[in-house]
Amino acid sequence: MVRQGVRALLEREEDFNLVGETGDGLAAVQLIAQLKPNVMVLSLMLPGLDGLEVTRQIRPFSPDTRVVVLTVHANESYVLQAFRNGALGYVLKDSGIDELVKAIREAAAGRCYVCSRLSHVSIQDYLQKAREGSLDLNESLTRREREIVRLVAEGSSSREIGSRLGLSPRTVEAHRANAMRKLRLKKQTDLVRYAFTHGIILSDVISARVTTTGTHSSGASGNFEQRRA
């Protein structure tokens, strides 16, 4: 489901109302801070800040915003990381629109939802695994270290990362070394592998969001408000 298609289909729901959208992760955080939607539908990979980090960052200032992840990734590690970061729903992009709508309604009601293709593992099992993994070494990384790990895994050099983040190459290398020490990794190839297997770097670009007085953002983050009856 592409962004425009998701938006058009969700707009057919009488109790959903689009309130805003963006195609950038950093802008999404700012938009959520401003709108405080009930539900956000979010892709895992966005420019600026990935969807997992957006989910993590909005919790302190918009704790009532429920997140539904819409992605191509069926890998269990992504599902667990999404729930660990605070998401309530996880839907694959090749699911039908009915599943996305159901996930949005379940999240708006404060309940978890996993699409049928992933339901061979029960929701309770996913949540239990997410809780058991809450002390993952990944949690010890600072926001800056996670940013740099992601950019290194995407193939950027220290100079390129420094230019993008406003840091010197030496500072970038220091953050990378700290991250590798915390993660107990020896080689950069290990760091790249870790980033992929732990959901720090992903490969799809679509985002969405919704609410029960909330929002839907899709692909480039669209926002819908679901009016209460």
C-alpha positions as a Markdown table, in Angstrom:
| # | Residue | x | y | z |
|---|---|---|---|---|
| 1 | Met | 0.0 | 0.0 | 0.0 |
| 2 | Val | 1.5 | 3.3 | -1.1 |
| 3 | Arg | 1.0 | 6.5 | 0.9 |
| 4 | Gln | -1.7 | 8.0 | -1.4 |
| 5 | Gly | -3.6 | 4.7 | -1.5 |
| 6 | Val | -3.5 | 4.2 | 2.3 |
| 7 | Arg | -4.7 | 7.8 | 2.8 |
| 8 | Ala | -7.6 | 7.5 | 0.3 |
| 9 | Leu | -8.8 | 4.2 | 1.8 |
| 10 | Leu | -8.6 | 5.4 | 5.4 |
| 11 | Glu | -10.5 | 8.6 | 4.4 |
| 12 | Arg | -13.5 | 6.4 | 3.6 |
| 13 | Glu | -13.8 | 5.6 | 7.3 |
| 14 | Glu | -16.4 | 8.0 | 8.6 |
| 15 | Asp | -14.8 | 8.3 | 12.0 |
| 16 | Phe | -11.3 | 8.9 | 10.7 |
| 17 | Asn | -10.1 | 12.4 | 10.0 |
| 18 | Leu | -6.8 | 13.3 | 8.4 |
| 19 | Val | -5.1 | 16.0 | 10.6 |
| 20 | Gly | -1.6 | 16.2 | 9.2 |
| 21 | Glu | 1.3 | 14.4 | 7.4 |
| 22 | Thr | 5.0 | 14.5 | 6.8 |
| 23 | Gly | 7.6 | 12.4 | 5.0 |
| 24 | Asp | 10.4 | 13.0 | 7.5 |
| 25 | Gly | 11.0 | 11.4 | 10.8 |
| 26 | Leu | 12.2 | 14.5 | 12.6 |
| 27 | Ala | 9.3 | 16.5 | 11.3 |
| 28 | Ala | 7.0 | 13.7 | 12.4 |
| 29 | Val | 8.2 | 14.1 | 16.0 |
| 30 | Gln | 7.5 | 17.8 | 15.9 |
| 31 | Leu | 4.1 | 17.2 | 14.3 |
| 32 | Ile | 3.1 | 14.7 | 17.0 |
| 33 | Ala | 4.3 | 17.2 | 19.7 |
| 34 | Gln | 2.0 | 19.8 | 18.2 |
| 35 | Leu | -1.1 | 17.7 | 17.3 |
| 36 | Lys | -1.0 | 15.0 | 20.1 |
| 37 | Pro | -2.9 | 12.4 | 18.0 |
| 38 | Asn | -4.6 | 9.4 | 19.4 |
| 39 | Val | -3.1 | 7.0 | 16.9 |
| 40 | Met | -0.1 | 7.3 | 14.5 |
| 41 | Val | 0.4 | 4.9 | 11.6 |
| 42 | Leu | 4.1 | 4.9 | 10.9 |
| 43 | Ser | 6.6 | 3.3 | 8.5 |
| 44 | Leu | 9.8 | 1.9 | 9.9 |
| 45 | Met | 12.2 | 3.9 | 7.6 |
| 46 | Leu | 11.9 | 7.6 | 7.1 |
| 47 | Pro | 14.6 | 10.2 | 6.2 |
| 48 | Gly | 15.9 | 12.1 | 9.2 |
| 49 | Leu | 14.8 | 9.6 | 11.9 |
| 50 | Asp | 13.6 | 6.0 | 11.5 |
| 51 | Gly | 10.2 | 4.9 | 12.6 |
| 52 | Leu | 11.5 | 2.9 | 15.6 |
| 53 | Glu | 13.3 | 6.0 | 17.0 |
| 54 | Val | 10.2 | 8.2 | 16.3 |
| 55 | Thr | 8.2 | 5.7 | 18.4 |
| 56 | Arg | 10.7 | 5.8 | 21.2 |
| 57 | Gln | 11.0 | 9.6 | 21.2 |
| 58 | Ile | 7.3 | 10.6 | 21.3 |
| 59 | Arg | 6.5 | 8.6 | 24.4 |
| 60 | Pro | 7.7 | 11.2 | 27.0 |
| 61 | Phe | 5.7 | 14.1 | 25.5 |
| 62 | Ser | 2.8 | 12.3 | 23.8 |
| 63 | Pro | 2.2 | 9.2 | 25.9 |
| 64 | Asp | -1.4 | 8.8 | 24.8 |
| 65 | Thr | -0.5 | 8.6 | 21.1 |
| 66 | Arg | -0.7 | 4.9 | 20.1 |
| 67 | Val | 1.6 | 3.7 | 17.3 |
| 68 | Val | 0.7 | 1.3 | 14.5 |
| 69 | Val | 3.6 | 0.2 | 12.4 |
| 70 | Leu | 3.0 | -0.3 | 8.7 |
| 71 | Thr | 5.9 | -2.1 | 7.0 |
| 72 | Val | 7.2 | -4.7 | 4.6 |
| 73 | His | 9.3 | -6.3 | 7.3 |
| 74 | Ala | 8.0 | -9.6 | 8.7 |
| 75 | Asn | 11.2 | -10.4 | 10.7 |
| 76 | Glu | 10.4 | -11.0 | 14.3 |
| 77 | Ser | 13.3 | -8.8 | 15.5 |
| 78 | Tyr | 11.5 | -5.8 | 14.0 |
| 79 | Val | 8.2 | -6.7 | 15.6 |
| 80 | Leu | 9.8 | -7.1 | 19.0 |
| 81 | Gln | 11.8 | -3.8 | 18.7 |
| 82 | Ala | 8.6 | -2.0 | 17.6 |
| 83 | Phe | 6.7 | -3.3 | 20.7 |
| 84 | Arg | 9.7 | -2.6 | 22.9 |
| 85 | Asn | 9.7 | 1.0 | 21.7 |
| 86 | Gly | 6.0 | 1.4 | 22.5 |
| 87 | Ala | 4.1 | 0.4 | 19.4 |
| 88 | Leu | 0.7 | -1.2 | 19.9 |
| 89 | Gly | 0.1 | -2.5 | 16.3 |
| 90 | Tyr | 2.2 | -4.1 | 13.6 |
| 91 | Val | 0.8 | -4.6 | 10.1 |
| 92 | Leu | 2.5 | -5.7 | 6.9 |
| 93 | Lys | 2.0 | -3.5 | 3.8 |
| 94 | Asp | 0.7 | -6.4 | 1.7 |
| 95 | Ser | -2.2 | -6.9 | 4.3 |
| 96 | Gly | -5.6 | -5.8 | 3.3 |
| 97 | Ile | -6.9 | -2.4 | 4.3 |
| 98 | Asp | -9.4 | -4.1 | 6.7 |
| 99 | Glu | -6.4 | -5.3 | 8.7 |
| 100 | Leu | -4.9 | -1.8 | 9.0 |
| 101 | Val | -8.3 | -0.3 | 10.0 |
| 102 | Lys | -8.7 | -3.0 | 12.6 |
| 103 | Ala | -5.2 | -2.4 | 13.9 |
| 104 | Ile | -6.0 | 1.4 | 14.2 |
| 105 | Arg | -9.2 | 0.7 | 16.1 |
| 106 | Glu | -7.5 | -1.8 | 18.4 |
| 107 | Ala | -4.7 | 0.7 | 19.1 |
| 108 | Ala | -7.2 | 3.5 | 19.7 |
| 109 | Ala | -8.8 | 1.3 | 22.3 |
| 110 | Gly | -5.4 | 0.6 | 24.0 |
| 111 | Arg | -5.2 | -3.0 | 22.7 |
| 112 | Cys | -2.3 | -4.6 | 20.8 |
| 113 | Tyr | -2.7 | -6.0 | 17.3 |
| 114 | Val | -0.5 | -8.1 | 15.0 |
| 115 | Cys | -1.6 | -8.7 | 11.4 |
| 116 | Ser | -2.8 | -12.3 | 10.5 |
| 117 | Arg | 0.4 | -13.1 | 8.6 |
| 118 | Leu | 2.3 | -12.8 | 11.8 |
| 119 | Ser | -0.2 | -14.3 | 14.1 |
| 120 | His | 1.4 | -17.7 | 14.2 |
| 121 | Val | 3.0 | -16.1 | 17.3 |
| 122 | Ser | 0.5 | -14.8 | 19.8 |
| 123 | Ile | 0.4 | -11.2 | 20.8 |
| 124 | Gln | 1.2 | -12.2 | 24.4 |
| 125 | Asp | 4.2 | -14.1 | 23.2 |
| 126 | Tyr | 5.5 | -11.1 | 21.3 |
| 127 | Leu | 4.9 | -8.8 | 24.3 |
| 128 | Gln | 6.6 | -11.3 | 26.6 |
| 129 | Lys | 9.7 | -11.5 | 24.3 |
| 130 | Ala | 9.8 | -7.7 | 24.0 |
| 131 | Arg | 9.8 | -7.4 | 27.8 |
| 132 | Glu | 12.5 | -10.1 | 28.2 |
| 133 | Gly | 14.6 | -8.2 | 25.7 |
| 134 | Ser | 14.1 | -4.8 | 27.3 |
| 135 | Leu | 17.6 | -4.9 | 28.7 |
| 136 | Asp | 19.1 | -5.5 | 25.2 |
| 137 | Leu | 22.6 | -3.9 | 24.8 |
| 138 | Asn | 20.9 | -1.7 | 22.2 |
| 139 | Glu | 19.2 | 0.1 | 25.0 |
| 140 | Ser | 22.5 | 1.3 | 26.4 |
| 141 | Leu | 23.2 | 3.4 | 23.3 |
| 142 | Thr | 22.6 | 7.1 | 23.4 |
| 143 | Arg | 20.5 | 8.8 | 20.7 |
| 144 | Arg | 23.7 | 10.1 | 19.0 |
| 145 | Glu | 25.3 | 6.7 | 19.1 |
| 146 | Arg | 22.3 | 5.1 | 17.5 |
| 147 | Glu | 22.2 | 7.8 | 14.8 |
| 148 | Ile | 25.9 | 7.2 | 14.0 |
| 149 | Val | 25.5 | 3.4 | 14.0 |
| 150 | Arg | 22.6 | 3.7 | 11.6 |
| 151 | Leu | 24.6 | 6.0 | 9.2 |
| 152 | Val | 27.7 | 3.8 | 9.4 |
| 153 | Ala | 25.5 | 0.7 | 8.5 |
| 154 | Glu | 24.1 | 2.7 | 5.6 |
| 155 | Gly | 27.6 | 3.1 | 4.2 |
| 156 | Ser | 28.4 | 6.7 | 5.2 |
| 157 | Ser | 32.0 | 7.6 | 6.0 |
| 158 | Ser | 33.0 | 9.5 | 9.2 |
| 159 | Arg | 33.5 | 12.6 | 7.2 |
| 160 | Glu | 30.0 | 12.3 | 5.6 |
| 161 | Ile | 28.4 | 11.6 | 8.9 |
| 162 | Gly | 30.2 | 14.5 | 10.5 |
| 163 | Ser | 29.0 | 16.9 | 7.8 |
| 164 | Arg | 25.4 | 15.7 | 8.1 |
| 165 | Leu | 25.3 | 15.9 | 11.9 |
| 166 | Gly | 27.6 | 18.9 | 12.4 |
| 167 | Leu | 30.4 | 16.9 | 14.1 |
| 168 | Ser | 34.0 | 16.5 | 13.4 |
| 169 | Pro | 35.1 | 13.1 | 11.9 |
| 170 | Arg | 37.1 | 12.5 | 15.1 |
| 171 | Thr | 34.0 | 13.0 | 17.2 |
| 172 | Val | 32.0 | 10.6 | 14.9 |
| 173 | Glu | 34.7 | 8.0 | 15.3 |
| 174 | Ala | 34.6 | 8.4 | 19.1 |
| 175 | His | 30.9 | 7.8 | 19.1 |
| 176 | Arg | 31.2 | 4.8 | 16.9 |
| 177 | Ala | 34.0 | 3.4 | 19.1 |
| 178 | Asn | 31.8 | 3.9 | 22.2 |
| 179 | Ala | 28.8 | 2.2 | 20.5 |
| 180 | Met | 31.0 | -0.8 | 19.5 |
| 181 | Arg | 32.3 | -1.1 | 23.0 |
| 182 | Lys | 28.8 | -1.0 | 24.5 |
| 183 | Leu | 27.6 | -3.6 | 22.0 |
| 184 | Arg | 30.7 | -5.7 | 22.5 |
| 185 | Leu | 31.6 | -5.7 | 18.8 |
| 186 | Lys | 35.1 | -5.8 | 17.4 |
| 187 | Lys | 34.7 | -5.0 | 13.6 |
| 188 | Gln | 32.7 | -2.6 | 11.6 |
| 189 | Thr | 31.2 | -5.5 | 9.7 |
| 190 | Asp | 29.8 | -6.8 | 13.0 |
| 191 | Leu | 28.3 | -3.3 | 13.6 |
| 192 | Val | 26.6 | -3.3 | 10.3 |
| 193 | Arg | 25.2 | -6.8 | 10.9 |
| 194 | Tyr | 24.0 | -5.8 | 14.4 |
| 195 | Ala | 22.2 | -2.7 | 13.0 |
| 196 | Phe | 20.2 | -4.8 | 10.5 |
| 197 | Thr | 19.3 | -7.6 | 12.9 |
| 198 | His | 18.2 | -5.2 | 15.7 |
| 199 | Gly | 16.1 | -2.9 | 13.6 |
| 200 | Ile | 18.5 | 0.1 | 13.8 |
| 201 | Ile | 18.6 | 0.2 | 10.0 |
| 202 | Leu | 15.7 | -0.8 | 7.8 |
| 203 | Ser | 14.8 | -0.6 | 4.1 |
| 204 | Asp | 11.3 | 0.6 | 3.6 |
| 205 | Val | 10.1 | 4.2 | 3.2 |
| 206 | Ile | 6.5 | 4.8 | 4.1 |
| 207 | Ser | 4.8 | 6.3 | 7.1 |
| 208 | Ala | 1.4 | 6.8 | 8.4 |
| 209 | Arg | -0.5 | 7.9 | 11.4 |
| 210 | Val | -4.1 | 8.0 | 12.9 |
| 211 | Thr | -6.2 | 8.8 | 16.0 |
| 212 | Thr | -9.4 | 8.5 | 17.9 |
| 213 | Thr | -9.2 | 12.2 | 18.0 |
| 214 | Gly | -5.9 | 11.2 | 16.6 |
| 215 | Thr | -4.0 | 10.8 | 13.4 |
| 216 | His | -2.9 | 8.8 | 10.4 |
| 217 | Ser | 0.4 | 9.6 | 8.6 |
| 218 | Ser | 1.3 | 7.6 | 5.6 |
| 219 | Gly | 4.4 | 7.1 | 3.5 |
| 220 | Ala | 5.2 | 10.6 | 3.9 |
| 221 | Ser | 3.2 | 10.5 | 7.1 |
| 222 | Gly | -0.4 | 11.4 | 6.7 |
| 223 | Asn | -2.5 | 12.2 | 9.8 |
| 224 | Phe | -6.1 | 11.2 | 10.4 |
| 225 | Glu | -8.4 | 11.9 | 13.3 |
| 226 | Gln | -10.9 | 9.3 | 14.4 |
| 227 | Arg | -13.8 | 11.1 | 16.0 |
| 228 | Arg | -15.4 | 9.6 | 19.0 |
| 229 | Ala | -19.1 | 8.9 | 18.8 |
